[in-house]
Amino acid sequence: MAHNEAVDVVLVGAGIMSATLAVLLKELDPGLKLEVVELMDSGAAESSNPWNNAGTGHAGLCELNYTPQAADGSIDIKKAVHINTQFEVSKQFWAYLTQKGTFGSSKSFISPVPHLSFVQGDKGVSFLKKRFETLSQHHAFSDMHYTEDRSEMAEWMPLMMPGRPLDEKIAATRVMNGTDVNFGALTNQLLSHLTSAPDAQVKYSKRVTGLKRNGAGWTVSIKDVNSGNSREVDAKFVFLGAGGAALPLLQASGIEESKGFGGFPVSGQWLRCDNPEVVKHHQAKVYSQAAVGSPPMSVPHLDTRVVDGKKSLLFGPYAGFTTKFLKHGSFLDLPLSIRAGNIGPMLAVARDNMDLTKYLVSEVRQSMEQRLESLRRFYPEAKAEDWRLEVAGQRVQIIKKDPKKGGVLQFGTELVAAKDGSLAALLGASPGASVTVSIMLELIERCFPEKTAGEWAAKLHEIFPAREKILETDAELYRKINTQNNISLELVEQSNEAESYA
């Protein structure tokens, strides 16, 4: 009998998560033999595709749902600060790669775009002011500006001010050093960098059909979707980074840690404008507050997008519901993911989230005119002919067991790993791509604890001179790292001040 091919690492899915993890592992141990398998015929074809996500370099600068207000009126900034420092960790990795010279230019995937928050009404204004006062005291947000002055807002967001009632209470904050990230271009740059190294392959049009325990590792069954031929690969470590498809694969592995997880698929749509006359008047990502009773994923925002050097505007997201786990998936994805171990949590979530389900169904049934109405709350003079509907990627929100409620719906990401560290999966969505590097570092520390503490430690410190915890507390170090990252990634011109840090 023929022996299976043996590799050190198999990564399922050629999106931002697998691409990041594969490149990181190869930097830490150039001798690793690894293979990425992808169902589609190219990389970044699902959630990492630039039109399937908002492309915000999520750094907590403008996203109001990262700074909840407590009952006593105080603002909790912990999550915003944490996401901000996680994004700095991502930037350290990208800066390290661009400095190697073989990775290519950062300009193809990251662009400077100011991040704004915009609110309406007395309650919104008082919340934003309090948020600004609290956040701007932290070194990561000290460059934030607040205004209630309409003429200043007209400079910040010229597209959004004409046609507004003069007595409307509005306020905004702006941070100039926000970014727009084309995660599709970044993913493909990572994959191309990866495959320029020996013993690293990316194989497209391949479906993983089975995962079996094999001693300390796994046997992965892989089928070619074009020829129908199958092969088996023995791997010491398997990563399931297949977006919505990670859940069924995790269930197929049968690891104890996978029990009780379910998925709740949410689809999204955007309004997109490519008219250069409109696009040139808006250079910002402007986030506002979700309507009362809407889930956090529905926070409306009007964004500058830079995709392949061309600017467009994106407004949304409009949520929707389908039973597919991937944009190119099957309507049977959700029913086939139901197991004895997760039916309880899934039913509990259905019971407790009737409002969410109703909301998603109503979103799906919206007419173009209703969608334009939401846009006009941002951009009062929007013309229907400038905008078209763009279908975004699928997001599978996590359902997990809860001792009190039976099951809860979680809007975020969850790393699930086997006890012995031989298999790991990433479930969930936002803030996803922006904090990929932090999540993959956590995965490496959980699945390869001896190596991260031992032979990989020096290399990790070279790539990441400052991790999240210290960036949260050390203002001077934060400013130094932030400045160096921004220069390496060509987000700022190198100034005298920056040179003094070098």
Backbone torsions as a table, in degrees:
resi	resn	phi	psi	omega
1	MET	NA	137.3	-178.6
2	ALA	-68.7	141.4	177.5
3	HIS	-77.6	145.6	174.2
4	ASN	-68.1	151.4	173.2
5	GLU	-66.2	141.8	-178.9
6	ALA	-115.4	133.6	175.0
7	VAL	-133.9	166.6	176.1
8	ASP	-80.0	-41.3	-172.4
9	VAL	-138.0	132.1	168.2
10	VAL	-114.2	129.4	177.0
11	LEU	-116.7	125.8	-177.6
12	VAL	-98.0	121.5	-179.3
13	GLY	102.5	129.5	-179.0
14	ALA	-108.0	52.8	175.2
15	GLY	-103.3	-167.9	-174.8
16	ILE	-60.2	-35.1	-176.4
17	MET	-67.4	-54.9	-178.9
18	SER	-63.7	-40.8	-178.6
19	ALA	-61.2	-42.7	179.5
20	THR	-64.9	-47.9	-177.5
21	LEU	-63.5	-42.8	-178.0
22	ALA	-62.6	-45.6	-179.2
23	VAL	-65.7	-40.9	-179.4
24	LEU	-63.0	-46.4	179.6
25	LEU	-61.9	-39.6	-178.6
26	LYS	-69.0	-32.8	175.0
27	GLU	-66.8	-40.4	-176.6
28	LEU	-73.8	-34.5	-178.9
29	ASP	-143.3	88.8	-176.2
30	PRO	-59.6	-17.5	-178.9
31	GLY	-82.3	-7.4	-178.1
32	LEU	-64.0	140.2	174.2
33	LYS	-101.0	117.8	-177.9
34	LEU	-136.6	155.3	-177.6
35	GLU	-136.1	131.5	174.5
36	VAL	-104.4	128.9	177.1
37	VAL	-115.5	134.7	-173.5
38	GLU	-133.7	133.8	-178.6
39	LEU	-69.5	-39.2	-178.4
40	MET	-78.6	175.6	-176.6
41	ASP	-93.7	11.2	176.5
42	SER	-155.5	166.6	178.8
43	GLY	-77.4	159.1	173.9
44	ALA	55.2	37.9	-176.0
45	ALA	-88.2	-12.9	-179.2
46	GLU	-109.0	-115.5	-172.6
47	SER	-62.2	-26.5	-177.5
48	SER	-81.0	-12.7	177.7
49	ASN	-59.0	136.3	-172.2
50	PRO	-58.9	-26.5	179.7
51	TRP	-89.3	-3.8	-179.8
52	ASN	-96.8	0.6	176.7
53	ASN	-145.1	171.1	-173.9
54	ALA	-78.1	-15.7	179.2
55	GLY	67.9	12.4	177.2
56	THR	-75.4	130.2	169.2
57	GLY	-74.0	89.8	-172.1
58	HIS	-63.7	114.2	-179.6
59	ALA	-134.2	18.0	177.7
60	GLY	70.3	10.9	-174.2
61	LEU	-77.0	-31.9	-173.1
62	CYS	-131.2	-9.2	-172.8
63	GLU	-84.4	107.9	-171.5
64	LEU	-69.9	-24.1	-179.5
65	ASN	-73.8	-8.6	175.6
66	TYR	-84.8	-4.9	180.0
67	THR	-128.6	73.8	-177.1
68	PRO	-66.9	151.9	178.3
69	GLN	-99.7	129.5	179.9
70	ALA	-79.3	169.7	-178.7
71	ALA	-59.1	-30.9	-178.8
72	ASP	-83.5	5.9	176.9
73	GLY	92.8	-11.6	-177.9
74	SER	-74.8	157.1	-178.1
75	ILE	-107.8	128.5	178.7
76	ASP	-92.8	115.0	-175.6
77	ILE	-102.8	3.7	-174.4
78	LYS	-53.4	-47.8	-175.7
79	LYS	-65.8	-42.3	-179.7
80	ALA	-61.5	-43.2	-179.3
81	VAL	-64.8	-42.3	-178.1
82	HIS	-64.9	-45.4	-179.7
83	ILE	-65.4	-36.4	178.1
84	ASN	-60.6	-46.2	-178.1
85	THR	-72.7	-30.5	174.9
86	GLN	-63.4	-39.0	179.5
87	PHE	-67.0	-35.2	175.7
88	GLU	-63.7	-34.2	176.7
89	VAL	-66.5	-41.9	175.2
90	SER	-58.1	-45.0	-178.3
91	LYS	-64.1	-33.8	177.5
92	GLN	-62.5	-40.8	-179.8
93	PHE	-66.3	-46.6	-179.4
94	TRP	-64.9	-38.1	179.0
95	ALA	-65.0	-42.7	178.2
96	TYR	-58.2	-45.3	-178.1
97	LEU	-67.3	-42.2	-177.5
98	THR	-66.8	-28.9	179.6
99	GLN	-73.6	-17.0	179.3
100	LYS	-69.4	-21.0	176.3
101	GLY	88.2	-26.3	-178.0
102	THR	-94.4	-5.9	-172.5
103	PHE	-82.3	-27.0	-176.0
104	GLY	102.5	-179.3	-172.4
105	SER	-83.4	144.4	175.6
106	SER	-76.3	-19.0	-177.3
107	LYS	-62.0	-23.5	-178.4
108	SER	-73.4	-17.7	-176.9
109	PHE	-127.7	-15.4	-179.1
110	ILE	-133.6	132.1	-177.9
111	SER	-132.0	144.6	176.4
112	PRO	-73.4	124.5	176.4
113	VAL	-141.2	122.8	-179.9
114	PRO	-57.8	145.0	176.9
115	HIS	-107.3	123.5	-178.8
116	LEU	-120.6	148.2	167.5
117	SER	-113.2	140.4	-175.5
118	PHE	-135.2	130.0	-179.1
119	VAL	-131.7	157.4	179.6
120	GLN	-127.8	147.4	175.7
121	GLY	86.3	158.1	-176.7
122	ASP	-55.0	-45.1	-175.3
123	LYS	-65.3	-43.9	179.5
124	GLY	-61.8	-43.8	-178.0
125	VAL	-64.6	-43.4	-177.6
126	SER	-67.3	-35.4	176.4
127	PHE	-63.9	-46.7	-175.2
128	LEU	-65.4	-38.6	-178.9
129	LYS	-63.9	-44.8	-179.7
130	LYS	-65.3	-39.7	178.5
131	ARG	-61.4	-45.2	179.6
132	PHE	-61.0	-45.6	-178.0
133	GLU	-61.5	-38.3	-178.6
134	THR	-75.8	-48.9	-175.8
135	LEU	-65.8	-42.2	-171.4
136	SER	-68.5	-11.1	175.3
137	GLN	-77.1	-16.5	-179.8
138	HIS	-89.7	139.9	-174.2
139	HIS	-58.7	-27.5	-179.0
140	ALA	-72.9	-15.7	-175.4
141	PHE	-124.5	18.0	-173.6
142	SER	-70.0	-14.7	179.8
143	ASP	-90.7	7.0	-177.1
144	MET	-75.4	139.3	176.4
145	HIS	-117.5	145.3	-179.1
146	TYR	-120.6	142.0	174.5
147	THR	-149.5	148.2	167.8
148	GLU	-116.0	6.2	-175.0
149	ASP	-84.7	118.6	-174.7
150	ARG	-63.4	-34.6	-177.7
151	SER	-69.9	-33.6	176.8
152	GLU	-68.3	-41.9	178.3
153	MET	-63.2	-33.6	178.6
154	ALA	-64.9	-29.3	174.9
155	GLU	-75.2	-39.8	-176.6
156	TRP	-70.9	-40.3	-174.4
157	MET	-142.0	70.4	-172.4
158	PRO	-58.4	-28.2	-179.6
159	LEU	-69.6	-28.9	-169.0
160	MET	-91.5	-11.7	-172.9
161	MET	-90.5	-40.4	-178.5
162	PRO	-60.5	140.4	177.0
163	GLY	86.7	3.6	177.9
164	ARG	-85.6	140.4	175.3
165	PRO	-59.7	135.7	-175.2
166	LEU	-67.7	-24.0	-178.1
167	ASP	-92.0	5.8	-178.9
168	GLU	-73.6	130.6	178.3
169	LYS	-81.3	117.8	179.5
170	ILE	-138.4	156.1	176.0
171	ALA	-151.5	160.5	179.8
172	ALA	-149.4	154.4	168.5
173	THR	-122.3	154.3	178.5
174	ARG	-139.7	138.0	169.9
175	VAL	-123.5	124.4	-173.9
176	MET	-73.3	-28.9	-172.4
177	ASN	-93.3	38.1	171.8
178	GLY	-78.9	171.5	-178.9
179	THR	-138.5	157.6	167.9
180	ASP	-113.6	132.7	-177.0
181	VAL	-122.7	127.9	172.6
182	ASN	-90.0	93.4	-174.8
183	PHE	-68.3	-22.2	175.6
184	GLY	-67.7	-48.3	179.5
185	ALA	-63.3	-41.2	179.2
186	LEU	-61.7	-45.9	-179.7
187	THR	-58.7	-47.8	-177.2
188	ASN	-67.8	-31.3	175.4
189	GLN	-67.6	-40.5	176.9
190	LEU	-63.0	-44.5	-178.0
191	LEU	-64.9	-38.9	-179.2
192	SER	-69.0	-38.6	176.0
193	HIS	-62.5	-42.8	-178.6
194	LEU	-60.3	-48.0	-172.7
195	THR	-77.6	-6.7	174.0
196	SER	-78.4	-11.6	178.7
197	ALA	-91.3	154.1	177.3
198	PRO	-68.1	154.2	174.8
199	ASP	60.1	32.4	175.8
200	ALA	-136.7	120.1	-177.2
201	GLN	-128.8	148.7	170.5
202	VAL	-119.6	123.9	-178.0
203	LYS	-116.2	124.1	-176.1
204	TYR	-98.6	166.6	-179.7
205	SER	56.2	40.9	-180.0
206	LYS	-124.8	131.9	179.3
207	ARG	-110.4	131.7	174.7
208	VAL	-81.1	119.6	-175.7
209	THR	-106.8	-9.9	-179.5
210	GLY	-163.0	150.8	177.3
211	LEU	-137.1	117.1	-179.8
212	LYS	-126.1	140.0	172.5
213	ARG	-59.7	139.1	-179.7
214	ASN	-144.7	89.8	-175.3
215	GLY	61.2	-124.7	-178.9
216	ALA	-85.7	-4.6	-177.1
217	GLY	-125.1	-147.8	-174.3
218	TRP	-139.8	148.1	167.7
219	THR	-104.0	123.6	-176.7
220	VAL	-108.2	122.2	177.3
221	SER	-91.7	128.5	-173.6
222	ILE	-128.0	128.5	-178.5
223	LYS	-114.3	135.0	176.0
224	ASP	-79.3	120.8	-173.4
225	VAL	-71.7	-19.5	179.6
226	ASN	-86.6	-48.6	-175.2
227	SER	-91.6	-21.2	-176.0
228	GLY	82.9	-4.1	179.4
229	ASN	-70.1	145.3	179.3
230	SER	-118.8	153.4	173.6
231	ARG	-144.5	161.7	178.2
232	GLU	-121.0	137.6	-178.9
233	VAL	-123.8	131.2	174.9
234	ASP	-92.9	127.5	-177.5
235	ALA	-130.2	143.1	176.5
236	LYS	-76.5	-29.4	-177.8
237	PHE	-141.1	135.9	178.8
238	VAL	-123.9	132.9	174.5
239	PHE	-116.2	128.4	177.8
240	LEU	-101.4	95.8	-178.4
241	GLY	-117.1	45.6	-169.8
242	ALA	-99.9	30.0	179.4
243	GLY	58.9	-131.4	-178.5
244	GLY	-61.4	-25.0	-178.4
245	ALA	-80.0	-4.7	-179.7
246	ALA	-66.7	-33.3	-176.7
247	LEU	-64.4	-52.6	178.6
248	PRO	-60.0	-34.4	178.7
249	LEU	-68.7	-40.0	177.6
250	LEU	-61.7	-42.6	177.8
251	GLN	-63.1	-37.9	-178.9
252	ALA	-65.7	-26.8	-179.3
253	SER	-69.5	-26.6	179.1
254	GLY	71.7	11.0	-178.6
255	ILE	-68.3	147.3	-176.7
256	GLU	-52.9	-39.6	-174.6
257	GLU	-67.6	-13.9	-177.7
258	SER	-84.7	-12.0	-173.6
259	LYS	-65.4	136.9	174.1
260	GLY	90.7	-11.0	179.0
261	PHE	-80.9	138.0	173.4
262	GLY	-130.5	174.2	179.8
263	GLY	-130.0	143.5	177.7
264	PHE	-122.3	101.7	-174.0
265	PRO	-76.8	137.1	177.7
266	VAL	-129.5	128.6	177.8
267	SER	-99.1	167.9	-178.7
268	GLY	-140.3	156.1	174.3
269	GLN	-137.8	154.5	177.0
270	TRP	-125.1	157.9	160.6
271	LEU	-97.5	134.0	-176.4
272	ARG	-124.4	138.3	178.6
273	CYS	-125.2	127.0	178.0
274	ASP	-113.8	5.5	-178.7
275	ASN	-69.2	112.3	-173.8
276	PRO	-59.4	-27.7	179.5
277	GLU	-66.8	-33.6	178.3
278	VAL	-83.0	-46.5	-174.1
279	VAL	-56.7	-38.6	-174.7
280	LYS	-66.7	-16.8	-178.8
281	HIS	-90.4	3.8	-177.7
282	HIS	-136.9	109.5	179.8
283	GLN	-123.5	77.3	-175.5
284	ALA	-175.5	160.4	164.2
285	LYS	-109.5	116.3	-174.9
286	VAL	-113.3	112.6	-179.6
287	TYR	-103.2	143.0	176.8
288	SER	-124.8	-161.4	-178.7
289	GLN	-97.3	145.8	176.1
290	ALA	-68.5	148.4	176.9
291	ALA	-61.7	151.9	-178.7
292	VAL	-55.5	131.1	178.5
293	GLY	87.0	-4.3	179.3
294	SER	-90.1	151.6	-179.8
295	PRO	-73.8	161.2	-176.4
296	PRO	-60.2	-25.6	-178.3
297	MET	-71.1	-8.8	-175.4
298	SER	-99.4	15.2	179.1
299	VAL	-58.4	119.1	-176.1
300	PRO	-75.5	141.4	175.3
301	HIS	-150.3	148.1	179.0
302	LEU	-114.1	115.8	-166.5
303	ASP	-121.5	141.5	160.7
304	THR	-76.1	129.2	173.2
305	ARG	-118.9	138.4	176.4
306	VAL	-119.3	105.5	-177.9
307	VAL	-122.4	119.8	-178.6
308	ASP	52.6	43.7	175.5
309	GLY	79.1	-1.8	-177.1
310	LYS	-112.5	136.8	-178.6
311	LYS	-93.1	140.0	173.4
312	SER	-138.0	172.1	171.5
313	LEU	-116.1	145.1	-180.0
314	LEU	-128.6	134.2	174.2
315	PHE	-128.5	139.9	178.6
316	GLY	157.0	-150.2	-1.9
317	PRO	-88.0	153.9	169.5
318	TYR	-100.9	120.7	-176.9
319	ALA	-79.1	165.6	176.6
320	GLY	-156.6	176.2	-179.2
321	PHE	-131.8	133.2	171.2
322	THR	-148.3	162.3	-178.8
323	THR	-91.3	6.6	177.6
324	LYS	-79.5	144.7	175.7
325	PHE	-92.5	-17.7	176.4
326	LEU	-133.2	155.2	178.2
327	LYS	-56.2	-38.7	179.3
328	HIS	-98.7	25.2	-174.6
329	GLY	-89.2	-161.4	-176.6
330	SER	-116.8	148.6	178.2
331	PHE	-66.2	-12.1	179.0
332	LEU	-87.1	-3.3	-175.4
333	ASP	-54.9	-48.0	-177.1
334	LEU	-68.1	-53.5	-179.9
335	PRO	-58.0	-35.8	-178.4
336	LEU	-73.8	-11.9	-179.4
337	SER	-89.0	-3.7	-177.4
338	ILE	-79.3	129.6	-178.9
339	ARG	-131.1	164.0	175.9
340	ALA	-55.7	-37.5	-175.6
341	GLY	-75.6	-18.7	-177.9
342	ASN	-118.5	-0.3	-177.2
343	ILE	-65.6	-34.7	177.8
344	GLY	-60.7	-57.2	177.8
345	PRO	-56.6	-37.3	-177.8
346	MET	-68.6	-40.5	178.4
347	LEU	-67.9	-37.1	178.2
348	ALA	-62.5	-41.1	179.6
349	VAL	-67.0	-39.7	177.8
350	ALA	-61.1	-41.6	180.0
351	ARG	-65.1	-43.0	-173.7
352	ASP	-86.2	-7.9	-176.0
353	ASN	-123.5	34.2	178.1
354	MET	-57.7	-36.5	-179.2
355	ASP	-62.3	-41.8	-179.3
356	LEU	-64.4	-43.8	-179.4
357	THR	-61.6	-44.4	178.7
358	LYS	-61.3	-41.9	179.8
359	TYR	-59.9	-46.3	-177.6
360	LEU	-64.6	-41.0	179.5
361	VAL	-64.8	-40.8	179.9
362	SER	-66.6	-34.9	178.0
363	GLU	-63.9	-41.9	-179.3
364	VAL	-62.0	-35.1	-173.3
365	ARG	-86.5	0.8	-179.4
366	GLN	-62.3	144.8	173.3
367	SER	-86.9	166.4	177.2
368	MET	-58.5	-37.7	-179.1
369	GLU	-62.7	-41.6	178.8
370	GLN	-65.9	-37.0	178.2
371	ARG	-65.7	-40.5	179.2
372	LEU	-65.6	-31.9	178.0
373	GLU	-60.9	-43.0	177.4
374	SER	-62.7	-42.0	179.5
375	LEU	-60.9	-38.5	-175.4
376	ARG	-71.1	-14.6	172.2
377	ARG	-68.1	-26.2	176.1
378	PHE	-90.7	-47.2	-168.7
379	TYR	-129.4	84.8	-169.7
380	PRO	-55.8	-28.8	-173.9
381	GLU	-100.5	21.1	-179.6
382	ALA	-61.3	136.2	179.1
383	LYS	-106.3	134.5	-175.8
384	ALA	-54.6	-38.3	-173.2
385	GLU	-69.9	-14.7	179.6
386	ASP	-85.0	-8.3	-170.7
387	TRP	-123.6	142.0	173.9
388	ARG	-134.1	161.6	-177.2
389	LEU	-86.1	134.8	179.4
390	GLU	-124.6	128.2	-180.0
391	VAL	-83.8	126.6	-178.6
392	ALA	-88.5	-175.6	-178.5
393	GLY	-77.0	164.1	175.0
394	GLN	-81.6	141.9	171.9
395	ARG	-122.2	131.0	175.8
396	VAL	-104.7	104.9	178.6
397	GLN	-73.1	149.6	-174.0
398	ILE	-86.2	137.9	169.1
399	ILE	-111.5	127.5	179.2
400	LYS	-135.0	159.7	-179.5
401	LYS	-61.0	146.3	176.1
402	ASP	-141.0	127.3	-174.4
403	PRO	-61.3	-31.2	-177.8
404	LYS	-85.8	-50.1	-171.6
405	LYS	-95.9	-7.6	-175.3
406	GLY	92.1	-44.5	178.1
407	GLY	-163.9	147.0	177.7
408	VAL	-130.8	150.7	175.5
409	LEU	-94.1	129.2	-174.5
410	GLN	-117.7	125.5	178.1
411	PHE	-97.0	94.4	-177.1
412	GLY	171.0	-163.5	179.5
413	THR	-115.8	151.3	-179.1
414	GLU	-137.4	128.2	176.6
415	LEU	-97.0	120.8	180.0
416	VAL	-113.6	123.6	-177.3
417	ALA	-130.1	145.2	174.4
418	ALA	-66.2	149.0	-178.5
419	LYS	-51.7	-40.9	-176.1
420	ASP	-85.0	2.4	176.4
421	GLY	75.5	12.5	-176.0
422	SER	-85.9	-14.6	-179.2
423	LEU	-146.6	140.8	176.5
424	ALA	-143.7	150.6	178.7
425	ALA	-134.8	149.6	174.6
426	LEU	-113.4	122.7	178.9
427	LEU	-113.0	156.2	171.0
428	GLY	100.1	-170.2	-172.1
429	ALA	-131.8	-115.7	-168.6
430	SER	-55.1	148.8	-5.2
431	PRO	-83.8	14.3	168.6
432	GLY	29.4	-108.1	-168.0
433	ALA	-53.1	-38.8	-176.2
434	SER	-62.5	-31.5	-175.1
435	VAL	-110.4	18.3	-179.9
436	THR	-50.5	-44.8	-173.3
437	VAL	-63.1	-44.1	177.3
438	SER	-60.7	-42.4	-178.6
439	ILE	-65.5	-41.0	-179.9
440	MET	-70.3	-32.1	174.3
441	LEU	-65.3	-40.5	177.9
442	GLU	-62.3	-41.4	179.1
443	LEU	-61.2	-46.1	-179.0
444	ILE	-62.0	-40.6	179.7
445	GLU	-67.4	-33.7	-179.9
446	ARG	-78.1	-39.2	-173.8
447	CYS	-92.5	-21.8	179.6
448	PHE	-129.1	55.8	-172.0
449	PRO	-60.1	-39.8	-177.8
450	GLU	-66.5	-40.7	-177.4
451	LYS	-70.0	-39.5	-178.7
452	THR	-67.2	-32.4	179.0
453	ALA	-81.1	-20.9	-174.0
454	GLY	-111.1	-103.5	-168.6
455	GLU	-66.3	-21.4	-179.3
456	TRP	-93.1	-7.5	-170.5
457	ALA	-59.3	-45.5	-176.1
458	ALA	-65.3	-42.1	-179.9
459	LYS	-65.9	-40.9	177.9
460	LEU	-59.4	-40.9	-179.3
461	HIS	-69.8	-32.0	177.5
462	GLU	-66.0	-43.1	-179.0
463	ILE	-73.8	-39.6	-175.5
464	PHE	-120.8	82.2	-179.4
465	PRO	-62.5	-23.9	179.3
466	ALA	-142.8	121.2	179.5
467	ARG	-90.3	178.4	-170.4
468	GLU	-56.1	-48.8	-172.1
469	LYS	-57.9	-44.6	-177.8
470	ILE	-73.6	-33.5	177.7
471	LEU	-64.9	-29.9	179.4
472	GLU	-68.4	-29.2	-171.6
473	THR	-112.2	-24.3	-174.5
474	ASP	-101.8	99.6	-173.1
475	ALA	-62.9	-42.7	-175.8
476	GLU	-67.3	-43.0	178.5
477	LEU	-63.9	-42.5	178.6
478	TYR	-55.5	-48.9	-177.2
479	ARG	-63.3	-38.9	-179.6
480	LYS	-64.4	-49.4	-178.0
481	ILE	-64.4	-44.0	-179.3
482	ASN	-59.7	-44.0	179.9
483	THR	-64.5	-46.6	179.8
484	GLN	-61.4	-44.4	178.9
485	ASN	-59.4	-46.1	-175.4
486	ASN	-65.8	-32.6	177.4
487	ILE	-72.6	-47.3	-179.0
488	SER	-59.9	-37.4	-177.2
489	LEU	-89.4	8.1	178.0
490	GLU	56.3	36.2	177.3
491	LEU	-87.6	-18.4	177.5
492	VAL	-137.8	157.8	171.2
493	GLU	-75.6	145.2	178.3
494	GLN	-72.5	117.5	-177.4
495	SER	-105.2	174.9	177.8
496	ASN	-61.4	-39.4	-178.7
497	GLU	-60.6	-42.1	-179.1
498	ALA	-65.8	-38.4	-179.7
499	GLU	-62.6	-33.7	-178.6
500	SER	-66.6	-21.6	177.2
501	TYR	-81.5	-25.3	-170.3
502	ALA	-63.8	NA	NA
